[in-house]
């Protein structure tokens, strides 16, 4: 989901906190983000108005897959950025 430019990004003890305004709804959202490099995961937890983390966690997992790519290189350049939008 597209957002306005991030308003606040803070490096906290063990997580990154970001606050942004969503374009679609105008809602102001604060999230705690943790990164686990060993697992290849980025975890997002939406916080309430007081900054307390909620119970729902969104996990973006990146797993390594080794395959013999037979498609043209340009196809990979066009495909992978779309996955990250």
Residue, then its C-alpha position, 0 to 999 in steps of 0.5 A: x500500500x502506498x503511503x505519504x512519505x514516512x513522517x517519523x522513523x526511530x531506531x529503538x532497542x531491538x526494533x525500528x518504529x515508523x509512523x506514516x499516514x496512509x493515502x487511502x484512508x488518511x489514517x496515521x499508523x505506527x508500526x514496530x518493525x523487526x528484522x531477522x536476517x538468519x530467518x530472512x524475515x521482516x516483521x511488522x506489528x501495528x501499534x495502538x494510539x499509545x504506541x503499544x504493539x497489537x496482537x497481529x503480526x505481518x511477516x514478510x519472508x524472503x527464502x532463498x531458492x536456487x533454480x536454473x533460470x531459463x527466462x531472459x535476464x530482463x524478465x527477472x529485472x521486470x518481475x522482482x521489483x513488482x514482488x516488492x511493491 
